[in-house]
């Protein structure tokens, strides 16, 4: 596709003997924003996160390098292609995937495991993996060692730590809840997040200046949660992933967040862009439910428009996906609006943000609303718009100057 437009995170780990590798980028130095929408790729999701040794071949690897500047993937996915990918796109940053708070093995040192009130180990309901103890220095050291080892053998650029968010205190996703050894009571949400951020911070400090990313922001309501904001996780990482931006993956195609929760998603991006540390958000919107092509296109425009309302160039990246395959590039994301010329504002029930070469309008409400246009535009479907525009409930328009 020519000039790389997207950001793909490929998670990779490094051993202590890393000094002989290609010099790493500085901790905050992800590629500068390009002319289109800043997008990234969660390529560890290919055929499910447990498929750690899938090699797509050189053709697909080079396609991803040309389509994205940031990629997260398993060690075995691109380790044979990393040099060629970096040669094809010098801006490419590959991050190696490492599980941050779960382990598949049940025979690790006893103190590494989180325990319930009966002293038993705790498992993920979905994956059957073991929840680990964030206060165990042995477990934390193992995450650093894993990152180092994988980085050393892969020639990736940084490490990505999964599952550092509030999953560890979510009774719907676990067989039981963990006990905080400092209080002998079930972890509060705030206590769990404060403990897991130490895992990320230990890895980041030791690997500096290599960037370290983590998954755990969840979404805007989680980011600003009064009983434990996931925002705190950014104190231990270069950037963080929001895995439920705008919608939960398996929610029905006609189910939408309310305006308040939707606005928190947008404001999360804006807040990340103002931080001194952890100032990069990786938003992903998944439509992993039964949906027809019209609904998928509508969700794509809605998620993209919402992202563009809140993001600060260089501090946030977007991804939309409908499957577990390698991340795809979409024509919607080729739109070039230039730099934002304003923050978003609300008018006539709509949220609007002006750009150098266009305008974004989003309607997160349950009713249709209209607004006037000061000039002629062209929308993502190629239609010309002028005079006024009406947006139905839960929809968006991304408009380029015509």
C-alpha positions in Angstrom: 0.0 0.0 0.0 2.9 2.3 -0.3 3.9 4.7 2.5 3.1 3.1 5.9 0.1 4.6 7.5 -0.7 2.5 10.4 0.6 1.6 13.8 1.0 -2.1 14.6 2.3 -3.3 17.9 4.2 -6.6 17.9 5.0 -7.7 21.4 8.5 -9.0 21.8 10.8 -10.1 24.8 14.5 -9.5 25.4 17.3 -11.3 27.3 20.1 -9.7 29.2 22.4 -10.1 26.2 20.5 -7.6 24.2 23.2 -5.0 23.7 24.4 -6.5 20.4 21.1 -6.0 18.7 20.0 -3.1 16.5 19.7 0.1 18.7 16.2 0.4 20.1 14.0 3.5 19.8 13.8 5.8 22.8 11.0 4.9 25.3 8.5 7.5 24.1 9.6 7.6 20.5 7.0 5.8 18.5 6.7 6.9 14.9 5.4 10.4 14.3 1.8 10.5 13.0 1.4 10.1 9.2 -1.1 11.7 6.9 -3.9 9.3 7.5 -5.6 7.9 10.6 -3.0 6.5 13.1 -3.7 2.8 13.2 -2.0 -0.2 14.9 -2.2 -4.0 14.7 -2.9 -6.5 17.4 -1.5 -9.4 15.4 -1.2 -11.7 18.4 -5.0 -12.2 18.0 -4.4 -14.3 14.9 -6.4 -17.5 15.5 -6.6 -16.7 19.2 -3.9 -15.5 21.6 -2.9 -19.1 22.5 -1.5 -19.7 19.0 2.0 -18.5 19.7 4.0 -20.1 16.9 2.1 -19.2 13.8 4.4 -17.9 11.0 2.5 -16.1 8.3 5.4 -16.1 5.8 7.4 -13.3 4.3 4.7 -11.9 2.0 2.2 -11.2 4.9 5.0 -10.0 7.2 6.1 -7.4 4.6 2.5 -6.4 4.0 2.0 -5.7 7.7 5.3 -3.7 7.8 4.1 -1.5 4.9 0.6 -1.0 6.3 1.5 -0.3 9.9 4.2 1.4 11.9 3.3 -0.4 15.2 2.6 -4.1 15.5 2.1 -6.4 18.6 2.6 -10.1 17.9 3.9 -13.3 19.4 7.6 -14.1 19.2 7.1 -16.9 16.6 5.0 -14.7 14.3 7.6 -12.3 12.9 11.0 -13.3 14.5 12.1 -14.8 11.1 11.0 -11.7 9.3 11.8 -8.8 11.7 15.0 -7.7 9.8 13.2 -7.6 6.4 10.2 -5.8 8.0 12.4 -3.1 9.5 14.2 -2.7 6.2 10.9 -2.3 4.4 9.7 0.3 6.9 12.4 1.9 9.1 9.6 3.5 11.2 8.3 0.1 12.2 8.0 -0.8 15.9 7.4 -4.4 16.7 6.3 -5.4 20.2 6.5 -8.9 21.6 3.5 -10.3 23.4 4.0 -11.4 27.0 1.3 -12.5 29.4 1.4 -10.1 32.4 -0.8 -11.7 35.0 -1.7 -15.3 34.0 0.3 -18.4 33.4 -0.6 -21.7 31.7 1.7 -23.7 33.9 0.5 -25.0 37.3 3.9 -26.1 38.6 5.7 -22.8 39.0 6.9 -21.7 42.5 4.0 -21.7 44.9 4.4 -18.1 46.0 3.9 -16.9 42.4 0.2 -17.8 42.3 -2.7 -15.7 43.5 -4.8 -17.5 46.1 -8.4 -17.4 47.1 -9.8 -17.4 50.7 -9.3 -21.2 50.9 -5.7 -20.9 49.7 -6.5 -22.5 46.3 -5.2 -21.3 43.0 -7.5 -19.2 40.8 -8.1 -19.8 37.1 -9.5 -17.8 34.2 -13.0 -19.1 33.3 -12.4 -18.5 29.6 -8.8 -19.7 29.1 -8.1 -22.0 32.1 -4.9 -20.2 32.9 -3.7 -19.4 36.4 -4.0 -15.9 38.0 -0.7 -14.9 39.4 0.4 -12.9 42.4 1.4 -9.3 41.5 3.2 -8.9 44.8 5.4 -11.9 44.2 8.9 -10.6 43.3 9.6 -14.0 41.6 6.6 -13.5 39.3 7.6 -9.9 38.5 11.2 -11.0 37.8 9.9 -13.7 35.5 8.0 -11.1 33.4 11.2 -9.1 32.9 13.2 -12.2 32.1 10.5 -13.3 29.6 10.6 -10.0 27.9 14.4 -10.0 27.7 14.6 -13.5 26.3 12.0 -12.9 23.6 13.4 -9.5 22.6 16.9 -11.1 22.3 15.8 -13.9 20.0 13.3 -11.9 18.0 14.8 -8.5 17.1 11.6 -6.9 18.1 11.7 -3.3 19.5 9.7 -3.5 22.7 7.6 -5.6 25.1 3.8 -5.8 25.5 2.3 -7.0 28.8 -1.2 -8.4 28.6 -3.9 -8.6 31.3 -2.7 -6.0 33.7 -6.2 -4.4 34.2 -9.0 -5.2 36.5 -9.5 -8.8 35.2 -7.9 -10.0 38.5 -10.9 -8.7 40.5 -13.6 -9.6 38.0 -15.7 -12.4 39.6 -17.3 -13.1 36.2 -14.0 -14.0 34.6 -12.4 -16.0 37.4 -13.1 -19.2 39.3 -12.7 -17.2 42.6 -11.3 -13.9 43.8 -7.8 -13.3 45.0 -6.8 -12.4 48.6 -4.5 -9.5 49.2 -1.7 -10.9 51.4 -1.2 -7.4 52.9 -4.8 -7.3 54.3 -6.0 -10.9 54.2 -9.1 -9.7 52.4 -10.2 -9.9 48.8 -8.3 -7.3 46.8 -10.2 -4.1 46.1 -10.1 -2.9 42.5 -7.8 -0.1 43.5 -5.4 -2.4 45.4 -5.2 -4.8 42.5 -4.4 -2.1 40.0 -1.8 -0.5 42.3 -0.1 -3.9 42.6 -0.2 -4.8 38.9 1.2 -1.4 37.8 4.4 -2.5 39.7 4.8 -5.4 37.3 4.8 -3.1 34.3 7.0 -0.5 36.0 9.7 -3.1 36.9 9.8 -4.2 33.2 9.8 -0.7 31.9 12.6 0.6 34.2 14.8 -2.4 33.4 14.3 -2.3 29.6 14.6 1.5 29.2 14.9 3.1 26.7 12.9 0.3 24.9 9.2 1.0 25.1 6.9 -1.2 27.2 3.2 -1.3 26.5 0.4 -2.9 28.5 -3.2 -4.0 28.1 -5.6 -3.0 30.9 -7.2 0.4 30.3 -10.4 -1.4 29.2 -12.5 1.7 28.3 -13.4 5.2 29.4 -15.6 4.2 32.3 -12.9 1.9 33.5 -10.2 4.6 33.0 -12.1 7.1 35.2 -13.6 4.5 37.6 -14.1 6.1 41.1 -13.2 2.9 42.9 -10.0 2.3 41.0 -9.2 4.0 37.7 -7.2 2.0 35.2 -5.5 5.3 34.3 -3.0 4.4 37.1 -1.6 1.6 35.0 -0.1 4.2 32.7 2.3 5.2 35.5 4.2 2.0 34.7 4.2 1.9 30.9 5.0 3.8 27.8 1.4 3.4 26.6 -1.7 1.3 27.2 -4.4 -0.6 25.3 -8.1 0.1 25.6 -9.7 -3.2 24.5 -13.3 -2.2 24.7 -13.2 1.2 23.0 -16.8 2.3 22.2 -18.2 -1.2 22.6 -17.6 -4.6 24.3 -16.5 -7.1 21.6 -19.5 -9.5 22.0 -22.2 -6.9 22.6 -25.1 -7.1 20.1 -24.9 -5.1 17.0 -27.7 -2.9 18.1 -26.4 -2.3 21.7 -24.7 1.0 22.3 -23.2 2.7 25.3 -25.1 5.6 26.8 -23.9 9.1 26.0 -22.1 9.5 29.4 -20.1 6.3 29.0 -19.4 7.0 25.4 -18.1 10.5 26.3 -15.8 8.9 28.8 -14.2 6.8 26.0 -13.6 10.0 24.1 -12.3 11.8 27.1 -10.0 9.0 28.0 -8.1 9.6 24.7 -7.9 13.3 25.4 -6.6 12.7 28.9 -3.9 10.3 27.8 -2.7 12.9 25.4 -2.0 15.3 28.3 0.0 13.0 30.4 3.7 13.2 31.1 4.1 9.4 31.3 2.2 6.6 29.6 1.0 9.1 27.1 -0.1 6.8 24.3 -3.4 5.1 24.0 -4.1 2.1 21.7 -7.8 1.9 21.1 -9.4 -1.1 19.6 -13.1 -1.6 18.6 -14.2 -5.2 18.0 -17.4 -6.3 16.4 -17.3 -10.0 17.4 -21.0 -10.6 17.1 -23.6 -11.4 14.5 -23.7 -8.3 12.3 -24.5 -7.6 8.6 -22.3 -5.5 6.4 -24.3 -2.3 6.9 -24.1 -2.6 10.7 -20.3 -3.3 10.5 -19.8 -0.2 8.3 -21.9 1.9 10.7 -19.9 0.7 13.7 -16.6 1.4 11.9 -17.6 5.0 11.1 -19.0 5.4 14.7 -15.8 4.1 16.3 -13.5 6.0 14.0 -15.4 9.2 14.4 -15.4 8.9 18.2 -11.6 8.2 18.1 -11.0 11.3 16.0 -13.0 13.4 18.4 -10.7 12.7 21.4 -7.2 11.7 20.1 -4.1 13.9 20.1 -1.8 13.2 17.1 1.1 11.1 18.2 -0.6 10.0 21.4 -3.3 7.6 20.3 -3.8 4.8 17.7 -6.9 3.2 16.4 -7.9 -0.3 15.3 -11.1 -1.8 14.1 -11.6 -5.5 13.7 -14.3 -8.1 13.0 -12.4 -11.3 13.2 -9.3 -13.1 14.7 -7.2 -12.9 11.6 -4.2 -10.5 11.0 -5.1 -6.9 11.3 -6.5 -5.4 8.1 -6.2 -2.0 6.6 -9.4 -0.3 5.7 -10.2 2.5 3.1 -12.0 4.5 5.8 -8.6 4.9 7.6 -7.0 6.4 4.5 -8.8 9.7 5.0 -6.4 12.6 5.6 -7.9 15.3 7.7 -4.6 17.0 8.8 -4.1 18.2 12.3 -7.1 19.1 14.6 -7.9 22.8 14.7 -10.0 22.6 17.8 -11.1 20.4 20.6 -14.4 18.7 20.2 -17.6 20.6 21.2 -21.3 19.8 21.5 -23.9 21.5 19.4 -27.5 20.6 18.6 -27.0 17.2 20.3 -24.0 16.4 18.2 -20.3 16.3 19.0 -18.1 18.1 16.4 -14.3 18.5 15.9 -12.7 20.6 13.2 -9.6 19.6 11.4 -7.2 21.2 8.9 -8.8 19.5 6.0 -12.2 18.4 7.3 -14.6 17.8 10.1 -15.8 14.9 12.3 -19.4 14.8 13.6 -20.7 12.1 16.0 -24.2 11.5 17.4 -24.0 9.3 20.5 -27.6 9.9 21.5 -30.8 8.0 20.9 -32.4 10.6 18.6 -31.6 12.1 15.2 -29.9 15.5 15.2 -28.9 18.0 12.4 -26.3 20.7 12.0 -25.4 23.1 9.3 -22.2 22.9 7.2 -20.2 26.0 6.3 -18.8 24.4 3.1 -18.9 21.4 0.8 -17.5 18.1 2.1 -17.1 14.6 0.9 -17.9 11.7 3.3 -16.2 8.3 3.7 -18.5 6.8 1.1 -17.6 9.4 -1.5 -20.9 11.3 -1.2 -20.8 15.1 -1.3 -22.4 16.9 1.6 -23.2 20.6 2.0 -25.9 22.9 3.5 -26.9 20.8 6.5 -26.4 17.2 7.6 -28.6 15.0 9.7 -27.2 12.1 11.7 -29.4 9.3 13.0 -28.9 7.9 16.5 -25.5 6.4 17.2 -23.8 7.3 14.0 -20.9 9.4 12.8 -19.7 11.2 9.7 -16.0 11.9 8.9 -15.9 14.6 6.3 -13.1 15.7 4.0 -13.0 19.2 2.4 -14.3 18.9 -1.1 
